Amino acid sequence: MTFELIMASVVTFGLLVYMTAVLLRPEKF
């Protein structure tokens, strides 16, 4: 795996986790 691909995967995964957290607990945001 290339460094760019790894970074893209990490960023995408992070965004998915963040969106899930916002949807599950909107009162915190």
PQR file with spaces between the fields and no chain letter, atoms N, CA, C, O and H, PARSE charges and radii, in Angstrom:
ATOM       1  N    MET     1       0.847   -1.205    0.000 -0.4000 1.5000
ATOM       2  CA   MET     1       0.000    0.000    0.000 -0.0000 2.0000
ATOM       3  C    MET     1       0.879    1.251    0.000  0.5500 1.7000
ATOM       4  O    MET     1       1.921    1.305    0.654 -0.5500 1.4000
ATOM       5  N    THR     2       0.430    2.240   -0.745 -0.4000 1.5000
ATOM       6  CA   THR     2       1.180    3.495   -0.797 -0.0000 2.0000
ATOM       7  C    THR     2       0.782    4.399    0.355  0.5500 1.7000
ATOM       8  O    THR     2      -0.272    4.216    0.963 -0.5500 1.4000
ATOM       9  H    THR     2      -0.416    2.196   -1.277  0.4000 1.0000
ATOM      10  N    PHE     3       1.622    5.367    0.650 -0.4000 1.5000
ATOM      11  CA   PHE     3       1.341    6.294    1.747 -0.0000 2.0000
ATOM      12  C    PHE     3       0.067    7.080    1.479  0.5500 1.7000
ATOM      13  O    PHE     3      -0.724    7.315    2.392 -0.5500 1.4000
ATOM      14  H    PHE     3       2.479    5.516    0.156  0.4000 1.0000
ATOM      15  N    GLU     4      -0.135    7.492    0.217 -0.4000 1.5000
ATOM      16  CA   GLU     4      -1.337    8.260   -0.124 -0.0000 2.0000
ATOM      17  C    GLU     4      -2.603    7.431    0.103  0.5500 1.7000
ATOM      18  O    GLU     4      -3.609    7.935    0.601 -0.5500 1.4000
ATOM      19  H    GLU     4       0.509    7.302   -0.525  0.4000 1.0000
ATOM      20  N    LEU     5      -2.535    6.153   -0.271 -0.4000 1.5000
ATOM      21  CA   LEU     5      -3.703    5.290   -0.105 -0.0000 2.0000
ATOM      22  C    LEU     5      -4.016    5.084    1.370  0.5500 1.7000
ATOM      23  O    LEU     5      -5.180    5.082    1.770 -0.5500 1.4000
ATOM      24  H    LEU     5      -1.718    5.743   -0.676  0.4000 1.0000
ATOM      25  N    ILE     6      -2.980    4.911    2.172 -0.4000 1.5000
ATOM      26  CA   ILE     6      -3.169    4.729    3.615 -0.0000 2.0000
ATOM      27  C    ILE     6      -3.796    5.984    4.227  0.5500 1.7000
ATOM      28  O    ILE     6      -4.737    5.886    5.016 -0.5500 1.4000
ATOM      29  H    ILE     6      -2.034    4.912    1.848  0.4000 1.0000
ATOM      30  N    MET     7      -3.284    7.146    3.872 -0.4000 1.5000
ATOM      31  CA   MET     7      -3.818    8.402    4.410 -0.0000 2.0000
ATOM      32  C    MET     7      -5.269    8.598    3.989  0.5500 1.7000
ATOM      33  O    MET     7      -6.097    9.029    4.792 -0.5500 1.4000
ATOM      34  H    MET     7      -2.520    7.226    3.232  0.4000 1.0000
ATOM      35  N    ALA     8      -5.582    8.284    2.733 -0.4000 1.5000
ATOM      36  CA   ALA     8      -6.956    8.427    2.242 -0.0000 2.0000
ATOM      37  C    ALA     8      -7.895    7.504    3.022  0.5500 1.7000
ATOM      38  O    ALA     8      -9.013    7.893    3.360 -0.5500 1.4000
ATOM      39  H    ALA     8      -4.910    7.934    2.081  0.4000 1.0000
ATOM      40  N    SER     9      -7.440    6.290    3.304 -0.4000 1.5000
ATOM      41  CA   SER     9      -8.258    5.337    4.051 -0.0000 2.0000
ATOM      42  C    SER     9      -8.492    5.822    5.480  0.5500 1.7000
ATOM      43  O    SER     9      -9.601    5.715    6.003 -0.5500 1.4000
ATOM      44  H    SER     9      -6.532    5.975    3.030  0.4000 1.0000
ATOM      45  N    VAL    10      -7.449    6.354    6.105 -0.4000 1.5000
ATOM      46  CA   VAL    10      -7.562    6.846    7.481 -0.0000 2.0000
ATOM      47  C    VAL    10      -8.526    8.028    7.544  0.5500 1.7000
ATOM      48  O    VAL    10      -9.371    8.095    8.436 -0.5500 1.4000
ATOM      49  H    VAL    10      -6.548    6.441    5.680  0.4000 1.0000
ATOM      50  N    VAL    11      -8.401    8.951    6.608 -0.4000 1.5000
ATOM      51  CA   VAL    11      -9.278   10.130    6.588 -0.0000 2.0000
ATOM      52  C    VAL    11     -10.727    9.715    6.359  0.5500 1.7000
ATOM      53  O    VAL    11     -11.629   10.218    7.027 -0.5500 1.4000
ATOM      54  H    VAL    11      -7.714    8.896    5.883  0.4000 1.0000
ATOM      55  N    THR    12     -10.952    8.805    5.423 -0.4000 1.5000
ATOM      56  CA   THR    12     -12.316    8.350    5.138 -0.0000 2.0000
ATOM      57  C    THR    12     -12.915    7.653    6.354  0.5500 1.7000
ATOM      58  O    THR    12     -14.067    7.900    6.710 -0.5500 1.4000
ATOM      59  H    THR    12     -10.219    8.396    4.880  0.4000 1.0000
ATOM      60  N    PHE    13     -12.135    6.784    6.990 -0.4000 1.5000
ATOM      61  CA   PHE    13     -12.606    6.072    8.176 -0.0000 2.0000
ATOM      62  C    PHE    13     -12.917    7.059    9.300  0.5500 1.7000
ATOM      63  O    PHE    13     -13.919    6.916   10.002 -0.5500 1.4000
ATOM      64  H    PHE    13     -11.199    6.583    6.701  0.4000 1.0000
ATOM      65  N    GLY    14     -12.056    8.056    9.465 -0.4000 1.5000
ATOM      66  CA   GLY    14     -12.266    9.070   10.494 -0.0000 2.0000
ATOM      67  C    GLY    14     -13.551    9.844   10.264  0.5500 1.7000
ATOM      68  O    GLY    14     -14.297   10.112   11.205 -0.5500 1.4000
ATOM      69  H    GLY    14     -11.242    8.173    8.895  0.4000 1.0000
ATOM      70  N    LEU    15     -13.811   10.202    9.019 -0.4000 1.5000
ATOM      71  CA   LEU    15     -15.031   10.948    8.702 -0.0000 2.0000
ATOM      72  C    LEU    15     -16.264   10.097    8.977  0.5500 1.7000
ATOM      73  O    LEU    15     -17.261   10.606    9.488 -0.5500 1.4000
ATOM      74  H    LEU    15     -13.204    9.985    8.254  0.4000 1.0000
ATOM      75  N    LEU    16     -16.211    8.816    8.650 -0.4000 1.5000
ATOM      76  CA   LEU    16     -17.348    7.929    8.899 -0.0000 2.0000
ATOM      77  C    LEU    16     -17.621    7.814   10.394  0.5500 1.7000
ATOM      78  O    LEU    16     -18.774    7.855   10.824 -0.5500 1.4000
ATOM      79  H    LEU    16     -15.400    8.402    8.235  0.4000 1.0000
ATOM      80  N    VAL    17     -16.559    7.671   11.186 -0.4000 1.5000
ATOM      81  CA   VAL    17     -16.715    7.570   12.641 -0.0000 2.0000
ATOM      82  C    VAL    17     -17.282    8.869   13.200  0.5500 1.7000
ATOM      83  O    VAL    17     -18.159    8.844   14.063 -0.5500 1.4000
ATOM      84  H    VAL    17     -15.622    7.637   10.837  0.4000 1.0000
ATOM      85  N    TYR    18     -16.782   10.011   12.710 -0.4000 1.5000
ATOM      86  CA   TYR    18     -17.249   11.314   13.188 -0.0000 2.0000
ATOM      87  C    TYR    18     -18.726   11.510   12.864  0.5500 1.7000
ATOM      88  O    TYR    18     -19.498   11.947   13.717 -0.5500 1.4000
ATOM      89  H    TYR    18     -16.069   10.031   12.009  0.4000 1.0000
ATOM      90  N    MET    19     -19.121   11.187   11.633 -0.4000 1.5000
ATOM      91  CA   MET    19     -20.525   11.344   11.239 -0.0000 2.0000
ATOM      92  C    MET    19     -21.422   10.431   12.058  0.5500 1.7000
ATOM      93  O    MET    19     -22.520   10.828   12.448 -0.5500 1.4000
ATOM      94  H    MET    19     -18.494   10.832   10.940  0.4000 1.0000
ATOM      95  N    THR    20     -20.964    9.209   12.324 -0.4000 1.5000
ATOM      96  CA   THR    20     -21.758    8.282   13.137 -0.0000 2.0000
ATOM      97  C    THR    20     -21.943    8.826   14.547  0.5500 1.7000
ATOM      98  O    THR    20     -23.032    8.737   15.114 -0.5500 1.4000
ATOM      99  H    THR    20     -20.072    8.887   12.007  0.4000 1.0000
ATOM     100  N    ALA    21     -20.874    9.393   15.113 -0.4000 1.5000
ATOM     101  CA   ALA    21     -20.947    9.951   16.462 -0.0000 2.0000
ATOM     102  C    ALA    21     -21.917   11.128   16.494  0.5500 1.7000
ATOM     103  O    ALA    21     -22.687   11.273   17.443 -0.5500 1.4000
ATOM     104  H    ALA    21     -19.990    9.466   14.652  0.4000 1.0000
ATOM     105  N    VAL    22     -21.882   11.966   15.464 -0.4000 1.5000
ATOM     106  CA   VAL    22     -22.785   13.126   15.403 -0.0000 2.0000
ATOM     107  C    VAL    22     -24.234   12.666   15.306  0.5500 1.7000
ATOM     108  O    VAL    22     -25.112   13.236   15.955 -0.5500 1.4000
ATOM     109  H    VAL    22     -21.256   11.848   14.693  0.4000 1.0000
ATOM     110  N    LEU    23     -24.488   11.643   14.502 -0.4000 1.5000
ATOM     111  CA   LEU    23     -25.857   11.156   14.331 -0.0000 2.0000
ATOM     112  C    LEU    23     -26.365   10.471   15.594  0.5500 1.7000
ATOM     113  O    LEU    23     -27.542   10.596   15.932 -0.5500 1.4000
ATOM     114  H    LEU    23     -23.776   11.181   13.975  0.4000 1.0000
ATOM     115  N    LEU    24     -25.499    9.754   16.291 -0.4000 1.5000
ATOM     116  CA   LEU    24     -25.917    9.037   17.495 -0.0000 2.0000
ATOM     117  C    LEU    24     -26.083    9.966   18.689  0.5500 1.7000
ATOM     118  O    LEU    24     -26.976    9.773   19.514 -0.5500 1.4000
ATOM     119  H    LEU    24     -24.542    9.653   16.016  0.4000 1.0000
ATOM     120  N    ARG    25     -25.209   10.987   18.780 -0.4000 1.5000
ATOM     121  CA   ARG    25     -25.282   11.902   19.921 -0.0000 2.0000
ATOM     122  C    ARG    25     -25.210   13.356   19.461  0.5500 1.7000
ATOM     123  O    ARG    25     -24.204   14.030   19.686 -0.5500 1.4000
ATOM     124  H    ARG    25     -24.484   11.144   18.110  0.4000 1.0000
ATOM     125  N    PRO    26     -26.280   13.844   18.815 -0.5600 1.5000
ATOM     126  CA   PRO    26     -26.286   15.216   18.286  0.2800 2.0000
ATOM     127  C    PRO    26     -26.256   16.277   19.381  0.5500 1.7000
ATOM     128  O    PRO    26     -25.854   17.413   19.128 -0.5500 1.4000
ATOM     129  N    GLU    27     -26.676   15.923   20.592 -0.4000 1.5000
ATOM     130  CA   GLU    27     -26.711   16.914   21.670 -0.0000 2.0000
ATOM     131  C    GLU    27     -25.312   17.365   22.077  0.5500 1.7000
ATOM     132  O    GLU    27     -25.148   18.453   22.628 -0.5500 1.4000
ATOM     133  H    GLU    27     -27.003   15.000   20.797  0.4000 1.0000
ATOM     134  N    LYS    28     -24.300   16.533   21.810 -0.4000 1.5000
ATOM     135  CA   LYS    28     -22.931   16.907   22.172 -0.0000 2.0000
ATOM     136  C    LYS    28     -22.352   17.905   21.184  0.5500 1.7000
ATOM     137  O    LYS    28     -21.374   18.584   21.494 -0.5500 1.4000
ATOM     138  H    LYS    28     -24.434   15.649   21.362  0.4000 1.0000
ATOM     139  N    PHE    29     -22.945   18.005   19.990 -0.4000 1.5000
ATOM     140  CA   PHE    29     -22.443   18.923   18.977 -0.0000 2.0000
ATOM     141  C    PHE    29     -23.456   20.011   18.793  0.5500 1.7000
ATOM     142  O    PHE    29     -23.253   20.914   17.981 -0.5500 1.4000
ATOM     143  H    PHE    29     -23.740   17.454   19.737  0.4000 1.0000
